[in-house]
Amino acid sequence: MSDLGSAHSGAATSVDTVRFAPLSLPRSELTRTSPRQARPAKPSVSPAALVPLFYASLLYLAGVVLARYQYLRPSWLLAGLVPLAVVAAIAIAKAPRIAWLPLASIWMVLGAWSAETERLPVADPTVIRLSDGLLRTVEGTVTDAGPVRYSRPGQAEDQEDSYADRSAADASDSQRAQRVDLQLTAVEVVTDASDALVSMQPVETGKIRLSVIGPLTGPSGELVRCGQRLRAVVRLLPPDTFHDQGVWSRAAFLESQDVAATSSVVAGRRDADGPRLQVLAEPIGASVSCLLNGWRNSAITRLQSLPSLTLGMPGFLRASSEDAAMLAALLTGDRTYLTHSLRAGFERTGSFHLIVVSGLHLAVLAGIVFSAAQRLRLHRLAATAITIEISLGYAAFTGFGIPVQRSFWMITLYLIGRLLYRDRSPLNVIGFATLCVAVASPRSIFEASLQMTVLSVAAIAGIAVPLLEKTLGAQIKATQDLRRISMDPKLPPRTAQFRVTLRLIARHLEPAINLRFAWKVMPYTVRSVLRLGELVFVTLVVELALALPMAIYFHRITIYALPVNLCILPLLVILVPGGMILLLVLSIWPAVAVVPATVCLSVLHLSVLIVRKLGALSLGDLRVPEPGPVQAGVAVMLFLLALQLARGSGRLVLLQRRLCLVVLLLASAVGIWPHAVNRPAHALLFEAIDVGQGDSLLLITPDGKSLLIDGGGLGFMGAPNQKDRSEFDIGDEVVSAVLWSRGIRRLDAVALTHAHHDHMGGLGAVLRNFRPRELWIGNNPPNHAYEELLDEAASLGIRVRSFRAGEAISLGEAAIRVLAPGADYRPGPQPANNDSLVLQARYGDTSILLAGDAEASEERSLFRRGDLESSVLKVGHHGSLTSTHPEFLSRVAPAWAIISCGRRNRFGHPRTEILAELQEAHVRTFRTDLDGATCLVLDGKSVTADPMCGASY
């Protein structure tokens, strides 16, 4: 050993002995001799004084929430600010201790006033008036053009065609569709006297969304491009959606994007007057938004070429169409190529945000840029400006969607606040950023992206960091520069003891191994383990904080979110910059792109492997109902209390911080705790769910037993092609959402009337989400989809019961009678309407006849099976002429009827003849295509209607 090493060893021995002795004294001696105790105690400062903007933002948000549930006249709110300001000024001057009360009231009033005066997005009335389904010519300028999507007719939902892999022969067998937003400049106005193309003033809220099916022809090429002027012959329709409680509204989503109407057009089709779609003019001097749109589509196309580029690589490094889809979503924000099966694993493990552009990706990019700027020793102002500029460029490149907008402004305001407050209080900076976003758009606080962003950063800065500061954080600092003994007196006793212990270990390792390992490698290893523990703790705190929004918006308990995010988040730090380098190389020199592609695909495949392994486990897919308003409010209050306890000070600081974790766990438990099902007391609830052209009916008995009959299944009504319809699971997106909004966690039984897709298609998701105790079936012919449903039930441990006419079923206080199929019924080779399981549910003197799709011949066979008279009739076969013939209607003699059918369906349901029969019989009739979801309440003596099922029982 060198002289320096010997000198160090001797010094370490003597000093360690001196240091170790006082650290071994009783705690009272340490307290008496500690130089820190001689300092005067700091005066206590209220938390609101330390983080004024954080508490101001909370009060402002409380005012916005209050205005959402209770209308407050803006003029009264504005007038009320004057006396409040006067009271606040007097309180500050005369009674500072109670000055917080009028100041809090001012912030709440400001929040309520801003919410009441905010301009809401409203579609252009002219375009709405022209959205009548008539065939008319429109002209306009393309403001946004999405990438092309391909699908083969009848293609399975878990298959995907790669744009790059298909040959020209394959392309002819596929259907291609492109999403196009068109800013109208002229529209054909049809009246009794004239039919002319009339110019209209372009307005921001007057866009239409076209689905262009098939390639363009002519010199402009096959794709529609941003900035082109188009003429199209289309049928304008208002944005369609499902009108159910708790279901995502496509109409509201399109309205937020200033889209007033939708339509589709076949590009190659011609009429007598010319082609249905033609390009009038190419763009001259494309705008910035169109340039970004073109670059984004070009990037997506290049990423789709990865499968052919890596064709000769080993399996783990070879790109598939799914890999290209994930990279396109991760780097450009476009989800066009993401399949339902691909999304499912990430959704089950709570990691879907990892494969689409979100605030996390923007934060990773901003963190990398800011860290690089600091390492280059740039001034704080320059580093902040560069980070904001690069973040803005990337956000704009990804389309600057609403979630990305929110994240960008949050990051920007956080960086600016960091400059102003010099890192004194992260919570104050978070409050500043949240307040600015809420002032700009009060309604944005009700969006999942903003809520989850704010909760995440608040949980990290307000709970995780303060709790780690005196524990793992202090120990991590203690592992640095062990030879520097002068640091020891400045540390708390326990941390100093930990540092001395590490120094003793290093001194003993030095002669046994070597100097570098003892004083460099060993402390670095300990520090890495501690940082891993720190990461685990931070991730756990964030997952607990996000339990409430996960239950509200995604109805999931993400059991495996913690390990998945722990594994994938470090990989994402490599994947995001690596993907950006890959995109750059693909644009400049595609042949060299194999090198960055190797890195990206290795990381991506490892991430997908982790997600799929954990996502396949049954515990990883636990679903929960939507928490009630009171329940959500209590969870939020507990979270704020946890924030307060984490920042505690004084003698009880240790107790407060331990209580903080307990309160945070309690907040998470309250957010996902099951609550009572929303149903009428002492009455039978019958709900016809709006599933478009299909059937899905819910019965809840007076004692809380639940039965779902059918689950819809034709897919989303606005889907332009088979691929889009297959990607939409109506059982998960609509039926399950309705059940969760009622607070239902598990169904007692599910009944399938017959094996047609519009009745059976959504039941697979319902079985997985609600694990019913029984599945009721009739007599159905075997086919692939039906057998898959039965296999799904068997794998989930659900009892399958087959019923025939004459059998009775007890469902709580309701009695179910089976009317069809008969014991002698023999189904044909393919599913048919007459296979229907026909049921009659009775409670007291009221009853419901559930006719399925039974046609006239089967209706006549019901006459000999007992009394058919019922208070309510679910009209058979969606109001088709094949069902509900007059004699059957007279035998049932209902006072109420419900027809389940889709808006503007191609079958013409319900038929006017059936509606006329019902009217002549004085039957009060509801239709899901016009009335949306409809509820009827049967109290055993009478029936009352609840249109749109909006009542809270």
Disulfide bonds with the S-S distance in Angstrom:
Cys226-Cys290 2.04
Cys935-Cys949 2.11
